Amino acid sequence: MRAQEFTTEGLGGLAYEQNVYAAMQAAKIEGLDLGDKPTAGFSNVGYGDIEATYNGKPFNIEIKASANDQMGGTSFRYEMAGQKFIPVGQIEPDELDMLLQAAEVKAGDIDNFLKAAQKYENNPNITGFPVRVTKDTREKLKADGLQKAVASNISAKSSFIIKHYNKKQVYYIQVGGAGLFYMGKNPLNLPVPELQGDINIELRVGYGGSGGKPTVSAGIRLQGRLKTENVSNFTLDDPGSIQALFMQ
């Protein structure tokens, strides 16, 4: 295959996963069995985005399109009773677990926001998100600092990421523009560095448009992003680099 077929610039998540798969196929490494081609939602039920084996040993790989890639994110419903966060959209179970652990530390601030909204609206039925309030209440919540108290950027070290993927028996991660890393363990003893970095989890209250009405709706969104400045000597999106990796 021609080198340009493995261009990675600007590729989204699934497209990049399939690009990596194609590059690994093109490398023709003896003993490397790639398993099924990645499809949407594949790693929800599997052991990573690519479930390969090398000489019969598992080589499960998580794949991210860039070093600033999304690690899960969706809108959430929230219930004060039990301080429950309930995802609205689809999200991978391990990424949901990461987001929820980070969000739980802000539950008290979210409850304070909702209790104040109850008071300003004189409405005891405000017990969670999403919530609809008047524009005046929105401004009061903002002026009181309650909205700012909810908003946060929670940073967790790479060990937080690693333990979640290790639960899925995933010990390798390919990051577009940075290359291949091991996470926690290096069972194949590949000559690649350990992943170092953070996951930055953003929590915020977001308001929808009023549509000319005197009230606005508000919801909660959680978004995680991988932050790493590591660079590996080897990458799985280039057949030549893959061949060099397995010749070490």
N, C-alpha and C positions, 0 to 999 in steps of 0.2 A: 504494500500500500504506500501511497505517496505521503510524505510528511505532513502536508497541509490538511490531510483528512483528520489529523489529531490536534488541530488548533483548539485551544481551550479558552481563549479570550471571549468573555461575554456569555459563556454557556451557563444556563440555569442548572438547578440541582439534578433532575433526572437526565437531561441531555449530557451533563458532565459525567454522571455515573456510566451512561452507555458509551461515552467516549473512552473512559478508562477501560471498560470491559473490552472494547474493540482493540485498544492498544495492547492489552494483555494477550488477546487472541493473536494479534499480529506478531508478537514477540516469539511465539512458538517455543515456549520453555518446556523442556522434557520434564514430565512428572507434575506439571501444573494443570489441574483440572478446575475450570472456572465456574462450573455449575450453571445455573440459569442466568440469562440476561436480566439486568435490573429492570423492574417495571414500577409504576407508581404504587406506593404503599408496601413495597416488597418487604422492607425490613421491619414492618409492624409485626410480622409473624415469624420472621426468620432470625438469623444471626448476623445481621449487618447488610449493607447494600450489595455486597458481592460475597457469596458463600463459596469460596474456593478451597481447594486442598492442594498441598504440595507434598509429593511423595507420600500421600495418604494421611498427612497431618492437616488439621483444620487451618485455614488461612482466611478467616472472616475479616472483612474490611468495611469500615465506615468511610463514606466519601462525602467531602464537603467541597463546594465549588470554589471557595476562596477562604483566605485567612480571616475574613470578617463575615463569615457565613452565618446565616440564621440557624439557630439550634432550637427550633420550635417557637411557636408563637400563635396566639389566637385570642379572641375575646372570651370573657368568662362571665357567667352568672355568679352571683355571690349571695349567700344566705347568712344573716347574722346568727340565726339559730344553728349552733354547731360550727359556725365560722367555716362554711363549706364553699369551696371554689369549684365550679362546674364548667368545663370547657364547652363553648358553643360550636366551634368548628372541629374538624378532625386534626389530630395531632398524634405523633408516635408515642406509645406508652412510656418509654424511657425518658423522652424529652418532657412529657407532661409531668413526670415525677420530679424532674429537676426544677421545673417552673413552680410547682406547688410547694416544694420545700422552701424555696426562696420567698414565695408570696406569703406563707404562713406568718412570717415575722412582721408583716404589715397589717394583719387582721385587726389588731386593736385600733390602728389609725383609720381603717376603713369603717369600723363600727362607729367611731367618733364622728366621722363624716355623715353617716346615715342617721345617727341620733340627732345631730344638729339639723339635718334636713327635715326630720320628723317635727322638730320644734318650730322651725321657720315656716313650714307648710301646715302646721297644726294637723298632721296626718300620721296617726300611729301605725298605719298600714305600710309605711315605708320601712321595709325590713331587709332590703337587699338591692342588688344591681341585676338588671338595669333599673333605672329610676327616672321618673319624670318630675321636674321641678320648674318653678317659675324662673324667669330670667333674673328677677330680684334675688331669689334664694341662691341662684348660681353665684351672683356677685358677692353675696354675704359669705358664702362658703369659701370663696376665694379670698376675700378680705380677712377672714378669720384664720387663714393659713391652713385650713383643713384639707383643701385640695392639694396643696404643696406637701403636706405631711404624708399623704397617700403616695404621691409620686416618688419614685426612687429608682436609683441605679444600683443594683446589688451585684457586687463582684464576687465570684467564687473562683478559687484556684483550679488548675487543671485536674487535681486529684478528685474534685467534685464531678468533673466530666468522666474521668477515667473509671471510677467505681461503677457508674451507670452502664457504660459500655461493657465493662468486664462481666457484669451480671449476665449479659447476652453472649458471653464467650467471644467478644470482639476485642482483639488486642492490637489492631492496626488501624490507622486512619490516614487516608490520602486527602491532602488539602491542595486545591488548585493554586498554583503559583508558589507553593511552599514544598510540596513533595510528600513522601511517605514517612510516617512516624510509628513507633510502637507506643502502646498505652499500658502502663503498669507492668506488663510482662512482655517478653520477646521470645515466645516459644519456638520460633523458627530460627532464632539467632541471626536475624538479618542485620546487615551493617548500616542501620538507620538510627537516628537519635530518638530519644523519648520526647513525647509531646510536652511542651511547656507553654503555659498561657493561662488565660482566664476565660470564664464565661460571664458576660455582662448581661444581667437580667433587668429589663426595664418594665416598671409597673406604672400605669398612669390611668387617670380618669379621663375619658374622652367624651365630648359632647357632640351630638348630632345637630343638624340644622333644625331650626324652629319651623320652617315652612310658613312663616308669617304668623304662627300661633304665639301666644304669650308664654308658652312653656317649652322646655327643651328636655331631650332625653339624654341620659348619661350612662355610660357603661365602663367596664374595666377591661383593660388589655394588658396581657403579659407577653413580652417578647425577649427571647434569649439570643445572644450572638457570641460566637466563638471569637476570641481575640488572641492571636499568637503572632509573634515575630520570628519564630523558628524557621529555619530553612534546612531542608534535608539534601543530601548529596544525590538522592535517587527519587524518581517520580514514576508513578504508574500510568501517567498519561502519555508516555513516550516509549515506543517499543525498544529503542536503543538503550535507554536508561534501564528498562526492565531486564534486558539481556545482560547489561553490566552488573546489575544488582545480583542476579542469580549465578554469575560467574565468580563472585567473590569467594 
